[in-house]
Amino acid sequence: MRKKIGLALGSGGARGICHIGILKVLHQHKIYPDFIAGTSVGAVVGATYAAGRTPEEIEELFKKTDWKHIVDFTIPKEGLLRGKRAEQRLRTLVFNKKFKQLDIPLRIVAYNLSTQEKVILQEGNVARALRASISIPGIFTPVRVGRHTYIDGGVVDPTPFDVVKAMGADIVIAVDLYTKTKAVKGPEVKEKSLLGEWRQQFVISELLQVKKLLFPENWPKYLRTLLIWLFDKLLYPARVLRIAAGREPPMITKVMYETFNALTNNLAWERLQRADVDVKITPIFDGLDWLDFDKQERFVKIGEAAMEKEMPKLRKMLGLKH
C-alpha cells in the first residue's frame, strides 16, 4: 500500500514563497502530498495548492500580486493593517472555497487569544481561516470570529509537522524556514522598495484618518468643503510624499514584529530538533528578509534547490527508483 505523505509548511513572511519551489519539484517527480498543514504564509501557499491550483499557477499568481496594494493601514491600536484587502486577495487565491470543497485535506494553524491556546482550523471559509493565521502581532489586526480573537499561529506552531502526523501521514515532510544562520542586517529601505512604498501609504492613510476627525460630517457643508480643500491643497501630493520619505510605520509595530520573529525562530528551531520528521527541507536564504516579496523568483529557486537536495531520501522512503 502506498505511503501517505504529509506536507508541513511554516511561517516566515516572504521566505515562505520558497514553498512554491518545493511543490514544483515534488510535481516534477510526480509526488503529491495527501495531507497539508500550514501556518501563516505556509498556510496561504498550502491552501492555494489544496484549492486546485498547480505550483506553476501559484507562482504566476504571486508574481502578479502587487504587494504594496494589498495593505490597508489603520491608526494603530491592535495592528498596523486592517487586513481586509489581504483577505479579499486570499479569497481569489483559493476560489473562495470552504474546507470541505478542497482537493486535498488541509489544516490551518492559528492562536486563540481568548482561550490562549493553539487552534487547528478545518471548517468553514478557507480565506477567513488564512486571515487568522497570517495575523502577525503588531502588523495585522487580530481576527474576531464570534466571541474569539485569533492571531498568527507561528506563536505556538511555526512548522506544523505534528498536525500532518495527526492527520494520518506515514511520511512527514517539514519545511524549516528558521535554520539558525549568520545574523544579517534588516532590509535597507530604498525609495522604490516595498517598505518604502508602505511608508508613503501609511502616512497618506494617517492623513485621511486625521481629515475625518478634523472635519466631522455634522459641520456645515460650506465650511467642511472649504477646510477640506485647504487641507488637500496644502498636503497633496508633494508635501505628503516628502513627509512619507522620512517616516516609518510606528516603532512599536517594528519592535513587536522583531520580537515575534525572534520568538518564532527559536521555537521553530527547537521543535524541529526533536521532531518526528522524516524529511526536513532546509532552504538557505543568504540574507533574504521576511519583507522581500519583490524577490520571489529567488525564493522559488531556493525552494527548488532545497527540495532537490532531499529528493533521493524521499524517493527511497517511497520505494521509487532513482
Secondary structure, DSSP 8 states (H G I E B T S, - for coil): ----EEEEE---GGGGGHHHHHHHHHHHTT---SEEEEETHHHHHHHHHHTT--HHHHHHHHHH--GGGS--B--SSSEEE--HHHHHHHHHHTTT-BGGG-SS-EEEEEEETTTTEEEEE-SSBHHHHHHHHT--TEEE--EEETTEEEEEGGGT-SS-HHHHHHHT-SEEEEE-S-------------TTSHHHHHHHHHHHHHHHHHHHHHS-TTS-HHHHHHHHHHHHHHHTTHHHHHHHHT--S-HHHHHHHHHHHHHHHHHHHHHHHT---SEEE----TT--TT-GGGHHHHHHHHHHHHHHHHHHHHHHTT---
